[in-house]
Amino acid sequence: MESATPVIVAIDGPAGTGKSSTSKAVAAQLGLSYLDTGAQYRAITWWMVSNGIDIDDPSAIAAAAGKPEIVSGTDPEGPTITVDGVDVAAPIRTQEVSSKVSAVSAVPEVRARITELQRSIAASAEQGIVVEGRDIGTTVLPDADLKVFLTASPEARAARRSGELKGSDVHSTREALIKRDAADSSRKTSPLAKADDAVEVDTTELTLAQVIECVVTLVEEKRAGK
């Protein structure tokens, strides 16, 4: 079948641009696997916190980077993530983990470990995969068939994110997002950046359905041309 051509799609962008919702929906619609790379960084951060690793000590983080076993399920209808056999889908979304994930993610040994894991998952996805993150098109999968970079205004992103995080106020969420952007964009190893050959999609004024439709169209055009 022509439509079954395996395709690797990299979707990057800062938090609150609709990456996860878009990536999951596109993968489900097109019969592709799905990988939330941010969840993997959250998972290793959760493990570090749970095991008393000093988050302010990069050498301690580096020394422990190889210890946890992280397994990501790639079904877009129900993605799972476990650390050492424990389901961590809920605990990795806490504010404590959110506030520490940038520091852990900036450690080169952590990025090397997680990048290797991501590449092996993408390579084993027989039908193709949608991989979402911050450095997928630039670092993890530079040869991806399609690269999409989602953006949105800080205000729109804060409104979406505070809607997800029940009870959080938009102003403090916006400040936290801007701080996270700065940390992710300025880190030395694999910073958040748009790949030169990525298609930029500004989601500020778009509904989620419109963003999904836009990306599905881009994937289908890429498949048709392969």
N, C-alpha and C positions, 0 to 999 in steps of 0.2 A: 504494500500500500504506500502510495506516494506520501500521504500525510503522516506516516509513521517514521519518517526520517528522524533519527535521534538528533537532538539539538541541545546544546548547552547554553543556558541563558544566565547572564550575570546581572543582578539588580543591586545597585549600590545607592547610597544616599544617607543623609543624617537621620536621626531619630524623628519620628512623627511625620514622615512624608508619606506613609501608607505602604511602606515596603513589604511588611509581613502579610497584610491583608491582600495586597495586590499579588504578591508572589505565590501565595497559597492558592488563590483563585485561578490564576493563570495556569499553574501546574495542574490543578484539578480539571480545568476545562480542556486542556490539551493532552491529558494522560501522561504527564511527566512526573518525575520524582521532585521532591522539594527539600531544601536544606536551609534552615535558619542558622546562620553562622554566629549571629549575636548570642543565641542561646548557648552555644558551645563556650563562648567566652564568659558568659554569665555562670555556666556550670562549673568551669574551673575556678572562677572567683568564689562561688559558693563553697566549693571544696576547700579553698585556701582559708576562708573565714571560719568554716566549721572545724578545721584542723589546727586553728590557732597560729597560722602563718602570719608573720608581720607584713601587712600590706604596704607599709612604708619602707620596706627593705627589699629592693629589687633582687639582691643576691639570694635572699631566702626564698623569694618567689621562683627564681630561676632554678634553684636547687630542687624544688618540689614539683616543677612543671611536668615531669614525666610520670608522676605517681598515680594520679587518678585515671581510672578507665572511663572514658566518656563515649557513650553510644547514642547516636542520633537516628531515630526512625524517620524515614523519608516519605511517608504517605501524607500528601497534602491535606487529606480529609481528617487526619488525626496524627500530626507529627508528635513524636515522643522524644524524651531525652532522659537518660539515666547516667548516674555517676556511681561507679562500683556497684551496679545493680540496683541502686535506689532511684525511684522516680523523683526527679527534681523539677518537674515542669512548673509547679507552683512556687516553691521556695526561691527559685532563681529570679523571680519577678519582684522580690521585696525591695523596698527603698534602700536597705542596707547593701544589698548586692549592687543595685543600680549606682549607688554613690561610689563604689569601689572598683567597678569593672574597668574603667578607663586606666586606672593605675596598674592593674594586673595585665590588661591587654597591651600595655606599652612595653612590657618586658620581652626582649627579643626571643628568649627561649620559649616563652609561652606562645608567641606568634608562630614560631617555627613548628612547634608541636601541633598546634591547632590547624595550621595551614596544611601540613602533611595529612592530617586526618580529613580535612575538607577535600583535598585533591583525590584521595583514595575513594571517598564516597562518590564524587563526581565521575571518576573513571569507571566505577562499577554500575552506574545507572544505565541500564540497557536501553531504555526508551528515551533517555535524555533527562535533564534535570534543570530546575530553576534554583539558583543559589543566590541568596540575598545576604548582603552585609555592607561593609564599608570599604573593603580593599579587594573585592572579588575580581573586577575587571582589570585592575592595575597590577595586582600581586598574585592572588591565588590562582585565577584562571585567565591569564592574559590572552590565551588563544580561544576564549569563549566565542561561540558562533554569533551571539548577540549580546551587546552590553547596553544596559539602560541605567541612566543616572536620574533618580527622582529627587526633585527639590520642592520646597514650599517656603513661604514666608515664616519667620519665627513665630508670628502671631497665630497663623493657621496651625502650625505644628503643635504649639502649646495648647491650643484649644482641643485638638484631637487627643493629645497625650493625657491632658487632665480629664478628658472624658473617659479614657481607658482607666486611669488611676482614680477611682472613685474618691471624691472628697478632697482632691488636691486642688489648690487654687491656680488659676491660669498664670498669674504673674510669677509666682515662685517656680512653676513648671517651665515657663519661658526662660527664666534666669538659669535654671538647671540645664536646659537644652543648649543654650548659648555657651555655657561653661563646658559642657560635654563636647560640643562641636570644636571648641578651641583646643581641648585636650587631644581629641582624635585627629584633628587636622595638623597639629604641630608635632606629634610624636615622630621620633626618628625612624622607627621601623614601620613600614606599610601604613602611612598616614591615610586618613579619609581623603580621597581625591577622585576627580572624574577622569576616567581613561580618555585618551585623545580620540578614540574611535567609538565612544559611547554616545547613545542618543539621549539627550537631556529632555526630561518631561517635567514641567512645572505643574505640580498638583494643587497649587493654592486655590484656584477657582474651579477645580474639577471635582465631581463626585467620585466616589470609589468605583462605581460601575463604569464611569467614563475612563478612568485610569486603566482599569482592567481591560476594557475594550481596546484601548490604545496599544497596550503591551501585547495583547493577543494578536492584534493585526501585525505588529512589528515581527513577532515570532513566525506567523504564517507566511509573511513576505520573505523572511529569511529562509524558511524551509523550502518555499517554492523555488528560490534561487539557488539552493544547494545542489 
